């Protein structure tokens, strides 16, 4: 009977040791997850800051360009408006009309002009 009791105690201790190992493993996984989450949070924060700086610089360039060249800015805005008007007018028509034949080349030309002026 003592032998069976010893076997039971040995098995019980092994189970407790295994569950202790499982909790240590679980804690290790949680710690690693927290570490990875912190790294991801830092990376997102860095990317957000860099993007905000880039957008701010681009906005300032566009603003100073429009102040220095008001005539060109008005013509560019007019061209973009006309191009968008052609594009939206062409997309609302289900059949191929004269507008749809002109919309794509006009939009391409206007976007090329806008790229040249804002470089």
Buried (B, 14 or more C-beta within 10 A) or exposed (E): EEEEEEEEEEEEEEEEEEEEEEEEEEEEEEEEEEEEEEEEEEEEEEEEEEEEEEEEEEEEEEEEBBEEEEEEBEEBEEBBEEBBEBBEBBEEEEEEEEBBEEBEEBBEEBEEBBEEEEE
